[in-house]
Amino acid sequence: DLAEKLHKELNCKTYAVRSSALIEDSEISSFAGQFKTLIDVKPEAMAEAIKTVVLDAFTYLKVNISKFSILVQQYIPADFAGITFSRNPLGSREMTIEYHHGIGEDIVSGKIEPKKLAFYWTNTTEKAKSELPSIDEAIQNFQKIENFYNQPQDIEWCIKDGTWYFLQTRPITTISQNQYDEFLYLDKILPQNKKFYFAKTEISEIAPRPTQFTIDLLEKIYGQNGPIEKVYRKYDINYFPVNFLKIIGNELYVDHEAELKTLLPSYSYLNQNLTPTISTFSGLIKSF
């Protein structure tokens, strides 16, 4: 009777029958991929599918499953399917997207090795734009989902005929609240949508946690007409003073890219190997 009522209300060609229970995922535990999901279920087979998913849960949990529940959805034969971790479950702050051509169950069950993208929220990816439609809008939605729950999320999705469908989200339980607070702080303070390279250098070692007086003094030393510029000038070396010092979380970092360009304006660290290489003809003669 329940299966007939569901089909009458939903009126889909085929269905996905899966677990969706209060005992399944929480802020401290996750059962991702551990309960049975049946896909492409025809209306006449829905009753048996519901029974199969419930019995599987009963066998797995070996407890009273009165709080266990079933989710019946329209089945979407996806062109693309994937999982987005709004933050890396291993404990770093970049968003990670795993995807492939075809249905999502193959990824969740570990049957296939998906393609992977990883990027910081402040520097979104260019790589996926050629393959995944409307990826920029999707990334904004992933961010909205995390912001809504105020916790990193593991989000299942698929794409059919260019339309994104968000199927399920659950909390990422391997990231602590302190880690998450750090991620939010860095998202706020670091440059938006541009490459950067902040590093601890010898300058940072001199004043790892500088006072305002110390930072003012360092800016004068490395600034225009300061002692550093005068020494270079003495030896006929062009030095182009810029403020490359950065306080992040009360610690002193150096904008390594800006520091490099004080002497070699045509060079850049911002490449795959993070090594100084010529990146522009502008300032090339001065660099030589």
Phi, psi and omega in degrees: 000319180296316180298318179295320179294317179299313182295324179296321182282321185272320175054056178250159180290314177218166188227161166249130179243122188211167177282147175201085193231152177297332180275359186276304183233141177214185180291342183245352180213153180220138179247033185306124175075004185266343176257160186283140172235130177247132184238163179056043182273124178286154183308318183290345180257003186295318181301315179294324179295316179299315179300317182297316181294318180295315180296323177298317179295320179297317179294320183288314186281328181055032179220178174297122184256032181297335178267001178280146181216165185244140174247125176248121183235159169298132177278130181246112176287090194290147169280321174227150173216154181190179176231133175245126171261113184298337170221151181297121182301341179283354172114013176248169196266002181281151172282139181235128179242126175245131185206166176199169173285120176125196188278156185285335183300330180295326178285310184301321182278353178079018182288331183232161176263110186281164168287152184228141174231142176219134182199153178282152179302327181282349181220086186287163191277149171257337189297322187279345187297330182284344185242316183263122183290145175052040185294326180298316179295321179296318179298320176299322179290323175300318179295320178298321180296316177297315181298324181297317182271349181055040178198144177305142188236149173253110192243124175266140182209167171210165179233130176226122180052042176082356180260134178272136174238125179263114193267322185196148172223144177218155181290147170274116189266359183269359182250124182283166179296322178297318177299316182296319177299322177296318179301314182297320179296314181293322176303324184282323191265336184276157183303146181265129173051040171211149180287149178208162180215091175266137185216159169271123178236189179302327179297318179296325180291330179295319183219075185298326177230079190285147168280172178298322178298317181295316182293323176298318180295315179297320179296325177290321181297317184263359184273187183298133181062017176278175183299327179295312180298322181294321179295314178299317180301322180301327182255023176056040176250128179286124178236127184248093187295130171221159178277103182252013179268141184218128175267120177233114180060040179066017175241149184270124174239162177245130172288095189298326179294313179295322179297318179301318184286351174295336179244325185233079187296340181269356183263163179208147171273344193279068176224180187298327184262359182051045177238147182296118177222157179292126183240345181207152177280345178294124180080012184295316180297317178298322180297315178294000000 
